[in-house]
């Protein structure tokens, strides 16, 4: 039972079991391992307490066994040999305990060697891990340095591209400003030209309006007409008249079928010079 309690690290169970003298404090498992080996094989915060309980119980039992051995020796001296058999048995037990103790010390030595080997392995693993971390750190530093160099180159490239773009923008801006100035000048010239043309058109319009006014005023004047062709007797048309003063155009008067005045049937006397002069003064 104490083997099971030690394997499962039950401190209270170990404390109760060691109180019974029937419980062997130096047992060995099937593989020949002692209690101390089982305790130290797995690291735990309860190991020290369990080892202290087992060692204290052993010392207490050794004290009791020494006292019993002294009493048995006295009994043998007085001839009570039957009482000394128990003391021999106890001596054999003591020898067995010493053997187990030596075996225990040997196991402790082996356990210590195993621990040292594990420590060496752990140290090597740690050193290997540290070296790998240092190598990784160096590689990262190199990568960082390379990235910084690339970043500087990119900044330089971007700076040059920015300068080129600024120069191109300035040149385009100048070209656009020149175009704008040219367009402005052309528009000003066009405006001036249009204004002059507009002034000319206004002058022409005024002339036309004045002429129309004159024509309207002249068309509003009464004008005689030929009773034959019904045309206005406007100058420079020649006008003929009869003896009663009726008027007819020269073209109609020269026709052979018209021998007399169509109005009064009197004969024509000649040109109406006074009427021609009067009409010329009105319409020219």
Secondary structure, 3 states (H helix, E strand, C coil): CHHHHHHCCCHHHHHHHCCCCCCCCCCCCCCCCCHHHHHHHCCCCCHHHHHHHHHHHHHHHHHHHHHHHHHHHHHHHCCCHHHCHHHHHHHHHHHHHHHHHHHHHHHHHHHHHHHHHHHHHHHHHHHHHHHHHHHHHHHHHHHHHHHHHHHHHHHHHHHHHHHHHHHHHHHHHHHHHHHHHHHHHHHHHHHHHHHHHHHHHHHHHHHHHHHHHHHHHHHCCCCCECCCCCCECCCCCCEEEECCCCEEEHHHHCCCCCCCCCCCCCCEEEECHHHHHHHHHHHC
